[in-house]
Amino acid sequence: MLRLFAQLPRTYFRLNVEQGMQGMKLSEWERLSKVEAHTAQYLRRKEVDEKLALLGKTITAPKARLTIEQLGTEEDHL
């Protein structure tokens, strides 16, 4: 997805806790406190805070229309 939207800034945002969640299954709800701790640590990072601020500005700004032609196909971006 990141490659697909590379030429369309402020269109695609990915928030992803990179560390501490590997191998954790959705069925392991009893480990929810670990998920919460790793997520809170991720959200405290400066670059994540900046991304969230930009995301907030983007979703509250007037919306532009994105056509299917602007999206292209994955082959166009390889």
PDB file of N, CA, C and O in Angstrom:
ATOM      1  N   MET A   1       0.816  -1.185   0.000  1.00  0.00           N
ATOM      2  CA  MET A   1       0.000   0.000   0.000  1.00  0.00           C
ATOM      3  C   MET A   1       0.866   1.258   0.000  1.00  0.00           C
ATOM      4  O   MET A   1       0.555   2.233  -0.684  1.00  0.00           O
ATOM      5  N   LEU A   2       1.941   1.230   0.762  1.00  0.00           N
ATOM      6  CA  LEU A   2       2.807   2.404   0.840  1.00  0.00           C
ATOM      7  C   LEU A   2       3.355   2.773  -0.536  1.00  0.00           C
ATOM      8  O   LEU A   2       3.389   3.948  -0.900  1.00  0.00           O
ATOM      9  N   ARG A   3       3.784   1.768  -1.299  1.00  0.00           N
ATOM     10  CA  ARG A   3       4.279   2.040  -2.658  1.00  0.00           C
ATOM     11  C   ARG A   3       3.173   2.565  -3.549  1.00  0.00           C
ATOM     12  O   ARG A   3       3.399   3.475  -4.346  1.00  0.00           O
ATOM     13  N   LEU A   4       1.986   2.008  -3.428  1.00  0.00           N
ATOM     14  CA  LEU A   4       0.865   2.398  -4.269  1.00  0.00           C
ATOM     15  C   LEU A   4       0.510   3.872  -4.083  1.00  0.00           C
ATOM     16  O   LEU A   4       0.155   4.552  -5.046  1.00  0.00           O
ATOM     17  N   PHE A   5       0.602   4.357  -2.870  1.00  0.00           N
ATOM     18  CA  PHE A   5       0.230   5.736  -2.572  1.00  0.00           C
ATOM     19  C   PHE A   5       1.438   6.675  -2.444  1.00  0.00           C
ATOM     20  O   PHE A   5       1.283   7.810  -1.993  1.00  0.00           O
ATOM     21  N   ALA A   6       2.617   6.229  -2.828  1.00  0.00           N
ATOM     22  CA  ALA A   6       3.836   7.024  -2.673  1.00  0.00           C
ATOM     23  C   ALA A   6       3.748   8.369  -3.383  1.00  0.00           C
ATOM     24  O   ALA A   6       4.297   9.354  -2.892  1.00  0.00           O
ATOM     25  N   GLN A   7       3.079   8.434  -4.512  1.00  0.00           N
ATOM     26  CA  GLN A   7       2.972   9.681  -5.280  1.00  0.00           C
ATOM     27  C   GLN A   7       1.769  10.521  -4.854  1.00  0.00           C
ATOM     28  O   GLN A   7       1.513  11.576  -5.435  1.00  0.00           O
ATOM     29  N   LEU A   8       1.042  10.068  -3.859  1.00  0.00           N
ATOM     30  CA  LEU A   8      -0.154  10.771  -3.384  1.00  0.00           C
ATOM     31  C   LEU A   8      -0.001  11.057  -1.892  1.00  0.00           C
ATOM     32  O   LEU A   8      -0.581  10.356  -1.063  1.00  0.00           O
ATOM     33  N   PRO A   9       0.779  12.084  -1.548  1.00  0.00           N
ATOM     34  CA  PRO A   9       1.012  12.361  -0.122  1.00  0.00           C
ATOM     35  C   PRO A   9      -0.282  12.670   0.621  1.00  0.00           C
ATOM     36  O   PRO A   9      -1.245  13.189   0.056  1.00  0.00           O
ATOM     37  N   ARG A  10      -0.269  12.336   1.894  1.00  0.00           N
ATOM     38  CA  ARG A  10      -1.414  12.569   2.784  1.00  0.00           C
ATOM     39  C   ARG A  10      -2.666  11.824   2.341  1.00  0.00           C
ATOM     40  O   ARG A  10      -3.788  12.274   2.577  1.00  0.00           O
ATOM     41  N   THR A  11      -2.457  10.673   1.691  1.00  0.00           N
ATOM     42  CA  THR A  11      -3.577   9.841   1.260  1.00  0.00           C
ATOM     43  C   THR A  11      -3.615   8.534   2.042  1.00  0.00           C
ATOM     44  O   THR A  11      -4.695   8.029   2.352  1.00  0.00           O
ATOM     45  N   TYR A  12      -2.464   7.988   2.359  1.00  0.00           N
ATOM     46  CA  TYR A  12      -2.370   6.704   3.060  1.00  0.00           C
ATOM     47  C   TYR A  12      -1.484   6.879   4.284  1.00  0.00           C
ATOM     48  O   TYR A  12      -0.371   7.394   4.185  1.00  0.00           O
ATOM     49  N   PHE A  13      -1.980   6.450   5.433  1.00  0.00           N
ATOM     50  CA  PHE A  13      -1.220   6.489   6.677  1.00  0.00           C
ATOM     51  C   PHE A  13      -1.216   5.093   7.279  1.00  0.00           C
ATOM     52  O   PHE A  13      -2.247   4.421   7.304  1.00  0.00           O
ATOM     53  N   ARG A  14      -0.077   4.662   7.756  1.00  0.00           N
ATOM     54  CA  ARG A  14       0.006   3.364   8.424  1.00  0.00           C
ATOM     55  C   ARG A  14       0.567   3.582   9.825  1.00  0.00           C
ATOM     56  O   ARG A  14       1.648   4.145  10.002  1.00  0.00           O
ATOM     57  N   LEU A  15      -0.182   3.128  10.798  1.00  0.00           N
ATOM     58  CA  LEU A  15       0.254   3.151  12.193  1.00  0.00           C
ATOM     59  C   LEU A  15       0.414   1.693  12.602  1.00  0.00           C
ATOM     60  O   LEU A  15      -0.537   0.914  12.544  1.00  0.00           O
ATOM     61  N   ASN A  16       1.614   1.333  13.012  1.00  0.00           N
ATOM     62  CA  ASN A  16       1.901  -0.062  13.248  1.00  0.00           C
ATOM     63  C   ASN A  16       2.904  -0.219  14.385  1.00  0.00           C
ATOM     64  O   ASN A  16       4.030   0.269  14.292  1.00  0.00           O
ATOM     65  N   VAL A  17       2.507  -0.888  15.442  1.00  0.00           N
ATOM     66  CA  VAL A  17       3.412  -1.174  16.548  1.00  0.00           C
ATOM     67  C   VAL A  17       4.397  -2.223  16.042  1.00  0.00           C
ATOM     68  O   VAL A  17       4.022  -3.365  15.781  1.00  0.00           O
ATOM     69  N   GLU A  18       5.670  -1.822  15.907  1.00  0.00           N
ATOM     70  CA  GLU A  18       6.651  -2.714  15.286  1.00  0.00           C
ATOM     71  C   GLU A  18       7.236  -3.748  16.240  1.00  0.00           C
ATOM     72  O   GLU A  18       7.513  -4.873  15.824  1.00  0.00           O
ATOM     73  N   GLN A  19       7.429  -3.397  17.499  1.00  0.00           N
ATOM     74  CA  GLN A  19       8.101  -4.294  18.434  1.00  0.00           C
ATOM     75  C   GLN A  19       7.173  -4.750  19.549  1.00  0.00           C
ATOM     76  O   GLN A  19       6.333  -3.996  20.040  1.00  0.00           O
ATOM     77  N   GLY A  20       7.352  -6.015  19.932  1.00  0.00           N
ATOM     78  CA  GLY A  20       6.622  -6.553  21.065  1.00  0.00           C
ATOM     79  C   GLY A  20       5.324  -7.254  20.718  1.00  0.00           C
ATOM     80  O   GLY A  20       4.695  -7.861  21.586  1.00  0.00           O
ATOM     81  N   MET A  21       4.912  -7.179  19.457  1.00  0.00           N
ATOM     82  CA  MET A  21       3.642  -7.779  19.071  1.00  0.00           C
ATOM     83  C   MET A  21       3.837  -9.026  18.194  1.00  0.00           C
ATOM     84  O   MET A  21       2.868  -9.694  17.833  1.00  0.00           O
ATOM     85  N   GLN A  22       5.094  -9.330  17.857  1.00  0.00           N
ATOM     86  CA  GLN A  22       5.357 -10.466  17.006  1.00  0.00           C
ATOM     87  C   GLN A  22       4.825 -11.751  17.633  1.00  0.00           C
ATOM     88  O   GLN A  22       5.016 -11.997  18.824  1.00  0.00           O
ATOM     89  N   GLY A  23       4.175 -12.546  16.842  1.00  0.00           N
ATOM     90  CA  GLY A  23       3.692 -13.838  17.309  1.00  0.00           C
ATOM     91  C   GLY A  23       2.473 -13.790  18.204  1.00  0.00           C
ATOM     92  O   GLY A  23       2.011 -14.839  18.652  1.00  0.00           O
ATOM     93  N   MET A  24       1.940 -12.627  18.480  1.00  0.00           N
ATOM     94  CA  MET A  24       0.767 -12.516  19.330  1.00  0.00           C
ATOM     95  C   MET A  24      -0.486 -12.754  18.491  1.00  0.00           C
ATOM     96  O   MET A  24      -0.698 -12.095  17.473  1.00  0.00           O
ATOM     97  N   LYS A  25      -1.297 -13.684  18.921  1.00  0.00           N
ATOM     98  CA  LYS A  25      -2.508 -14.030  18.188  1.00  0.00           C
ATOM     99  C   LYS A  25      -3.710 -13.287  18.749  1.00  0.00           C
ATOM    100  O   LYS A  25      -3.749 -12.940  19.929  1.00  0.00           O
ATOM    101  N   LEU A  26      -4.683 -13.051  17.888  1.00  0.00           N
ATOM    102  CA  LEU A  26      -5.903 -12.363  18.328  1.00  0.00           C
ATOM    103  C   LEU A  26      -6.625 -13.123  19.435  1.00  0.00           C
ATOM    104  O   LEU A  26      -7.303 -12.522  20.268  1.00  0.00           O
ATOM    105  N   SER A  27      -6.479 -14.435  19.442  1.00  0.00           N
ATOM    106  CA  SER A  27      -7.165 -15.244  20.450  1.00  0.00           C
ATOM    107  C   SER A  27      -6.514 -15.142  21.833  1.00  0.00           C
ATOM    108  O   SER A  27      -7.056 -15.667  22.806  1.00  0.00           O
ATOM    109  N   GLU A  28      -5.385 -14.489  21.932  1.00  0.00           N
ATOM    110  CA  GLU A  28      -4.676 -14.370  23.200  1.00  0.00           C
ATOM    111  C   GLU A  28      -5.088 -13.101  23.951  1.00  0.00           C
ATOM    112  O   GLU A  28      -4.246 -12.289  24.334  1.00  0.00           O
ATOM    113  N   TRP A  29      -6.378 -12.951  24.151  1.00  0.00           N
ATOM    114  CA  TRP A  29      -6.922 -11.752  24.792  1.00  0.00           C
ATOM    115  C   TRP A  29      -6.383 -11.553  26.199  1.00  0.00           C
ATOM    116  O   TRP A  29      -6.361 -10.427  26.697  1.00  0.00           O
ATOM    117  N   GLU A  30      -5.947 -12.628  26.848  1.00  0.00           N
ATOM    118  CA  GLU A  30      -5.438 -12.493  28.212  1.00  0.00           C
ATOM    119  C   GLU A  30      -4.119 -11.720  28.242  1.00  0.00           C
ATOM    120  O   GLU A  30      -3.683 -11.291  29.310  1.00  0.00           O
ATOM    121  N   ARG A  31      -3.484 -11.538  27.094  1.00  0.00           N
ATOM    122  CA  ARG A  31      -2.246 -10.757  27.002  1.00  0.00           C
ATOM    123  C   ARG A  31      -2.528  -9.311  26.580  1.00  0.00           C
ATOM    124  O   ARG A  31      -1.624  -8.594  26.149  1.00  0.00           O
ATOM    125  N   LEU A  32      -3.768  -8.900  26.708  1.00  0.00           N
ATOM    126  CA  LEU A  32      -4.178  -7.567  26.290  1.00  0.00           C
ATOM    127  C   LEU A  32      -3.384  -6.465  26.982  1.00  0.00           C
ATOM    128  O   LEU A  32      -3.137  -5.419  26.382  1.00  0.00           O
ATOM    129  N   SER A  33      -2.985  -6.679  28.219  1.00  0.00           N
ATOM    130  CA  SER A  33      -2.210  -5.656  28.929  1.00  0.00           C
ATOM    131  C   SER A  33      -0.860  -5.437  28.250  1.00  0.00           C
ATOM    132  O   SER A  33      -0.349  -4.317  28.247  1.00  0.00           O
ATOM    133  N   LYS A  34      -0.275  -6.490  27.674  1.00  0.00           N
ATOM    134  CA  LYS A  34       0.983  -6.337  26.941  1.00  0.00           C
ATOM    135  C   LYS A  34       0.755  -5.557  25.654  1.00  0.00           C
ATOM    136  O   LYS A  34       1.575  -4.719  25.279  1.00  0.00           O
ATOM    137  N   VAL A  35      -0.348  -5.828  24.983  1.00  0.00           N
ATOM    138  CA  VAL A  35      -0.699  -5.091  23.773  1.00  0.00           C
ATOM    139  C   VAL A  35      -0.842  -3.608  24.111  1.00  0.00           C
ATOM    140  O   VAL A  35      -0.329  -2.744  23.400  1.00  0.00           O
ATOM    141  N   GLU A  36      -1.534  -3.335  25.188  1.00  0.00           N
ATOM    142  CA  GLU A  36      -1.749  -1.953  25.623  1.00  0.00           C
ATOM    143  C   GLU A  36      -0.421  -1.269  25.945  1.00  0.00           C
ATOM    144  O   GLU A  36      -0.218  -0.115  25.568  1.00  0.00           O
ATOM    145  N   ALA A  37       0.465  -1.950  26.622  1.00  0.00           N
ATOM    146  CA  ALA A  37       1.760  -1.371  26.998  1.00  0.00           C
ATOM    147  C   ALA A  37       2.608  -1.076  25.759  1.00  0.00           C
ATOM    148  O   ALA A  37       3.201  -0.002  25.657  1.00  0.00           O
ATOM    149  N   HIS A  38       2.669  -2.010  24.829  1.00  0.00           N
ATOM    150  CA  HIS A  38       3.459  -1.805  23.603  1.00  0.00           C
ATOM    151  C   HIS A  38       2.853  -0.683  22.755  1.00  0.00           C
ATOM    152  O   HIS A  38       3.582   0.105  22.151  1.00  0.00           O
ATOM    153  N   THR A  39       1.541  -0.614  22.713  1.00  0.00           N
ATOM    154  CA  THR A  39       0.873   0.438  21.941  1.00  0.00           C
ATOM    155  C   THR A  39       1.134   1.803  22.564  1.00  0.00           C
ATOM    156  O   THR A  39       1.414   2.764  21.847  1.00  0.00           O
ATOM    157  N   ALA A  40       1.048   1.900  23.871  1.00  0.00           N
ATOM    158  CA  ALA A  40       1.303   3.171  24.562  1.00  0.00           C
ATOM    159  C   ALA A  40       2.745   3.622  24.327  1.00  0.00           C
ATOM    160  O   ALA A  40       2.996   4.806  24.103  1.00  0.00           O
ATOM    161  N   GLN A  41       3.681   2.692  24.376  1.00  0.00           N
ATOM    162  CA  GLN A  41       5.089   3.015  24.131  1.00  0.00           C
ATOM    163  C   GLN A  41       5.270   3.505  22.686  1.00  0.00           C
ATOM    164  O   GLN A  41       5.991   4.474  22.449  1.00  0.00           O
ATOM    165  N   TYR A  42       4.633   2.854  21.743  1.00  0.00           N
ATOM    166  CA  TYR A  42       4.697   3.249  20.329  1.00  0.00           C
ATOM    167  C   TYR A  42       4.150   4.664  20.135  1.00  0.00           C
ATOM    168  O   TYR A  42       4.741   5.472  19.419  1.00  0.00           O
ATOM    169  N   LEU A  43       3.021   4.955  20.775  1.00  0.00           N
ATOM    170  CA  LEU A  43       2.373   6.260  20.613  1.00  0.00           C
ATOM    171  C   LEU A  43       3.166   7.407  21.238  1.00  0.00           C
ATOM    172  O   LEU A  43       2.926   8.568  20.908  1.00  0.00           O
ATOM    173  N   ARG A  44       4.105   7.102  22.134  1.00  0.00           N
ATOM    174  CA  ARG A  44       4.927   8.132  22.760  1.00  0.00           C
ATOM    175  C   ARG A  44       6.102   8.570  21.877  1.00  0.00           C
ATOM    176  O   ARG A  44       6.769   9.559  22.177  1.00  0.00           O
ATOM    177  N   ARG A  45       6.350   7.842  20.802  1.00  0.00           N
ATOM    178  CA  ARG A  45       7.466   8.180  19.918  1.00  0.00           C
ATOM    179  C   ARG A  45       7.175   9.482  19.162  1.00  0.00           C
ATOM    180  O   ARG A  45       6.049   9.719  18.725  1.00  0.00           O
ATOM    181  N   LYS A  46       8.207  10.321  19.015  1.00  0.00           N
ATOM    182  CA  LYS A  46       8.049  11.629  18.384  1.00  0.00           C
ATOM    183  C   LYS A  46       7.536  11.499  16.952  1.00  0.00           C
ATOM    184  O   LYS A  46       6.628  12.230  16.557  1.00  0.00           O
ATOM    185  N   GLU A  47       8.100  10.586  16.173  1.00  0.00           N
ATOM    186  CA  GLU A  47       7.687  10.453  14.775  1.00  0.00           C
ATOM    187  C   GLU A  47       6.239   9.968  14.642  1.00  0.00           C
ATOM    188  O   GLU A  47       5.555  10.313  13.679  1.00  0.00           O
ATOM    189  N   VAL A  48       5.782   9.180  15.592  1.00  0.00           N
ATOM    190  CA  VAL A  48       4.383   8.726  15.577  1.00  0.00           C
ATOM    191  C   VAL A  48       3.467   9.887  15.941  1.00  0.00           C
ATOM    192  O   VAL A  48       2.400  10.053  15.352  1.00  0.00           O
ATOM    193  N   ASP A  49       3.892  10.693  16.922  1.00  0.00           N
ATOM    194  CA  ASP A  49       3.120  11.873  17.306  1.00  0.00           C
ATOM    195  C   ASP A  49       2.980  12.831  16.125  1.00  0.00           C
ATOM    196  O   ASP A  49       1.907  13.388  15.893  1.00  0.00           O
ATOM    197  N   GLU A  50       4.063  13.017  15.386  1.00  0.00           N
ATOM    198  CA  GLU A  50       4.021  13.885  14.205  1.00  0.00           C
ATOM    199  C   GLU A  50       3.098  13.307  13.123  1.00  0.00           C
ATOM    200  O   GLU A  50       2.352  14.043  12.476  1.00  0.00           O
ATOM    201  N   LYS A  51       3.158  11.996  12.936  1.00  0.00           N
ATOM    202  CA  LYS A  51       2.295  11.354  11.941  1.00  0.00           C
ATOM    203  C   LYS A  51       0.822  11.481  12.346  1.00  0.00           C
ATOM    204  O   LYS A  51      -0.039  11.712  11.497  1.00  0.00           O
ATOM    205  N   LEU A  52       0.539  11.331  13.623  1.00  0.00           N
ATOM    206  CA  LEU A  52      -0.840  11.469  14.099  1.00  0.00           C
ATOM    207  C   LEU A  52      -1.346  12.902  13.925  1.00  0.00           C
ATOM    208  O   LEU A  52      -2.511  13.113  13.589  1.00  0.00           O
ATOM    209  N   ALA A  53      -0.470  13.889  14.156  1.00  0.00           N
ATOM    210  CA  ALA A  53      -0.854  15.290  13.964  1.00  0.00           C
ATOM    211  C   ALA A  53      -1.184  15.549  12.492  1.00  0.00           C
ATOM    212  O   ALA A  53      -2.177  16.208  12.184  1.00  0.00           O
ATOM    213  N   LEU A  54      -0.358  15.034  11.590  1.00  0.00           N
ATOM    214  CA  LEU A  54      -0.602  15.193  10.159  1.00  0.00           C
ATOM    215  C   LEU A  54      -1.878  14.469   9.746  1.00  0.00           C
ATOM    216  O   LEU A  54      -2.660  14.987   8.948  1.00  0.00           O
ATOM    217  N   LEU A  55      -2.085  13.293  10.281  1.00  0.00           N
ATOM    218  CA  LEU A  55      -3.304  12.535   9.994  1.00  0.00           C
ATOM    219  C   LEU A  55      -4.535  13.314  10.442  1.00  0.00           C
ATOM    220  O   LEU A  55      -5.524  13.390   9.713  1.00  0.00           O
ATOM    221  N   GLY A  56      -4.477  13.889  11.630  1.00  0.00           N
ATOM    222  CA  GLY A  56      -5.592  14.688  12.133  1.00  0.00           C
ATOM    223  C   GLY A  56      -5.903  15.870  11.234  1.00  0.00           C
ATOM    224  O   GLY A  56      -7.065  16.146  10.938  1.00  0.00           O
ATOM    225  N   LYS A  57      -4.847  16.578  10.793  1.00  0.00           N
ATOM    226  CA  LYS A  57      -5.044  17.706   9.880  1.00  0.00           C
ATOM    227  C   LYS A  57      -5.633  17.234   8.552  1.00  0.00           C
ATOM    228  O   LYS A  57      -6.490  17.900   7.972  1.00  0.00           O
ATOM    229  N   THR A  58      -5.167  16.089   8.083  1.00  0.00           N
ATOM    230  CA  THR A  58      -5.617  15.572   6.792  1.00  0.00           C
ATOM    231  C   THR A  58      -7.092  15.199   6.818  1.00  0.00           C
ATOM    232  O   THR A  58      -7.818  15.507   5.874  1.00  0.00           O
ATOM    233  N   ILE A  59      -7.546  14.549   7.869  1.00  0.00           N
ATOM    234  CA  ILE A  59      -8.943  14.103   7.879  1.00  0.00           C
ATOM    235  C   ILE A  59      -9.921  15.228   8.191  1.00  0.00           C
ATOM    236  O   ILE A  59     -11.125  15.079   7.982  1.00  0.00           O
ATOM    237  N   THR A  60      -9.412  16.352   8.690  1.00  0.00           N
ATOM    238  CA  THR A  60     -10.304  17.483   8.953  1.00  0.00           C
ATOM    239  C   THR A  60     -10.264  18.535   7.844  1.00  0.00           C
ATOM    240  O   THR A  60     -11.057  19.476   7.848  1.00  0.00           O
ATOM    241  N   ALA A  61      -9.343  18.375   6.900  1.00  0.00           N
ATOM    242  CA  ALA A  61      -9.231  19.310   5.769  1.00  0.00           C
ATOM    243  C   ALA A  61     -10.289  18.971   4.725  1.00  0.00           C
ATOM    244  O   ALA A  61     -10.797  17.850   4.697  1.00  0.00           O
ATOM    245  N   PRO A  62     -10.623  19.933   3.865  1.00  0.00           N
ATOM    246  CA  PRO A  62     -11.560  19.634   2.777  1.00  0.00           C
ATOM    247  C   PRO A  62     -11.059  18.437   1.968  1.00  0.00           C
ATOM    248  O   PRO A  62      -9.862  18.301   1.714  1.00  0.00           O
ATOM    249  N   LYS A  63     -11.968  17.600   1.580  1.00  0.00           N
ATOM    250  CA  LYS A  63     -11.615  16.361   0.900  1.00  0.00           C
ATOM    251  C   LYS A  63     -11.469  16.559  -0.607  1.00  0.00           C
ATOM    252  O   LYS A  63     -12.335  17.143  -1.257  1.00  0.00           O
ATOM    253  N   ALA A  64     -10.376  16.068  -1.140  1.00  0.00           N
ATOM    254  CA  ALA A  64     -10.190  16.025  -2.584  1.00  0.00           C
ATOM    255  C   ALA A  64     -10.661  14.663  -3.067  1.00  0.00           C
ATOM    256  O   ALA A  64     -10.647  13.687  -2.316  1.00  0.00           O
ATOM    257  N   ARG A  65     -11.067  14.606  -4.292  1.00  0.00           N
ATOM    258  CA  ARG A  65     -11.498  13.326  -4.853  1.00  0.00           C
ATOM    259  C   ARG A  65     -10.306  12.628  -5.493  1.00  0.00           C
ATOM    260  O   ARG A  65      -9.470  13.255  -6.144  1.00  0.00           O
ATOM    261  N   LEU A  66     -10.249  11.339  -5.295  1.00  0.00           N
ATOM    262  CA  LEU A  66      -9.186  10.517  -5.837  1.00  0.00           C
ATOM    263  C   LEU A  66      -9.802   9.582  -6.857  1.00  0.00           C
ATOM    264  O   LEU A  66     -10.697   8.801  -6.533  1.00  0.00           O
ATOM    265  N   THR A  67      -9.325   9.660  -8.086  1.00  0.00           N
ATOM    266  CA  THR A  67      -9.898   8.807  -9.130  1.00  0.00           C
ATOM    267  C   THR A  67      -9.159   7.484  -9.195  1.00  0.00           C
ATOM    268  O   THR A  67      -8.028   7.363  -8.723  1.00  0.00           O
ATOM    269  N   ILE A  68      -9.803   6.510  -9.777  1.00  0.00           N
ATOM    270  CA  ILE A  68      -9.208   5.188  -9.966  1.00  0.00           C
ATOM    271  C   ILE A  68      -7.948   5.313 -10.824  1.00  0.00           C
ATOM    272  O   ILE A  68      -6.974   4.595 -10.600  1.00  0.00           O
ATOM    273  N   GLU A  69      -7.960   6.216 -11.800  1.00  0.00           N
ATOM    274  CA  GLU A  69      -6.799   6.403 -12.661  1.00  0.00           C
ATOM    275  C   GLU A  69      -5.593   6.919 -11.868  1.00  0.00           C
ATOM    276  O   GLU A  69      -4.453   6.566 -12.170  1.00  0.00           O
ATOM    277  N   GLN A  70      -5.841   7.739 -10.871  1.00  0.00           N
ATOM    278  CA  GLN A  70      -4.752   8.242 -10.040  1.00  0.00           C
ATOM    279  C   GLN A  70      -4.122   7.124  -9.220  1.00  0.00           C
ATOM    280  O   GLN A  70      -2.925   7.154  -8.935  1.00  0.00           O
ATOM    281  N   LEU A  71      -4.919   6.155  -8.848  1.00  0.00           N
ATOM    282  CA  LEU A  71      -4.399   5.032  -8.077  1.00  0.00           C
ATOM    283  C   LEU A  71      -3.518   4.144  -8.926  1.00  0.00           C
ATOM    284  O   LEU A  71      -2.494   3.651  -8.454  1.00  0.00           O
ATOM    285  N   GLY A  72      -3.908   3.932 -10.195  1.00  0.00           N
ATOM    286  CA  GLY A  72      -3.132   3.056 -11.071  1.00  0.00           C
ATOM    287  C   GLY A  72      -3.201   1.623 -10.583  1.00  0.00           C
ATOM    288  O   GLY A  72      -4.150   1.229  -9.905  1.00  0.00           O
ATOM    289  N   THR A  73      -2.212   0.867 -10.926  1.00  0.00           N
ATOM    290  CA  THR A  73      -2.129  -0.530 -10.486  1.00  0.00           C
ATOM    291  C   THR A  73      -0.779  -0.757  -9.844  1.00  0.00           C
ATOM    292  O   THR A  73       0.131   0.059  -9.993  1.00  0.00           O
ATOM    293  N   GLU A  74      -0.645  -1.847  -9.139  1.00  0.00           N
ATOM    294  CA  GLU A  74       0.624  -2.148  -8.471  1.00  0.00           C
ATOM    295  C   GLU A  74       1.740  -2.279  -9.490  1.00  0.00           C
ATOM    296  O   GLU A  74       2.873  -1.891  -9.205  1.00  0.00           O
ATOM    297  N   GLU A  75       1.453  -2.815 -10.673  1.00  0.00           N
ATOM    298  CA  GLU A  75       2.476  -2.970 -11.700  1.00  0.00           C
ATOM    299  C   GLU A  75       3.053  -1.624 -12.114  1.00  0.00           C
ATOM    300  O   GLU A  75       4.230  -1.541 -12.466  1.00  0.00           O
ATOM    301  N   ASP A  76       2.243  -0.564 -12.078  1.00  0.00           N
ATOM    302  CA  ASP A  76       2.719   0.765 -12.444  1.00  0.00           C
ATOM    303  C   ASP A  76       3.817   1.243 -11.505  1.00  0.00           C
ATOM    304  O   ASP A  76       4.643   2.071 -11.887  1.00  0.00           O
ATOM    305  N   HIS A  77       3.832   0.731 -10.284  1.00  0.00           N
ATOM    306  CA  HIS A  77       4.743   1.233  -9.259  1.00  0.00           C
ATOM    307  C   HIS A  77       5.937   0.321  -9.036  1.00  0.00           C
ATOM    308  O   HIS A  77       6.780   0.611  -8.186  1.00  0.00           O
ATOM    309  N   LEU A  78       6.025  -0.759  -9.770  1.00  0.00           N
ATOM    310  CA  LEU A  78       7.150  -1.686  -9.571  1.00  0.00           C
ATOM    311  C   LEU A  78       8.390  -1.248 -10.300  1.00  0.00           C
ATOM    312  O   LEU A  78       9.418  -1.922 -10.231  1.00  0.00           O
TER     313      LEU A  78
END
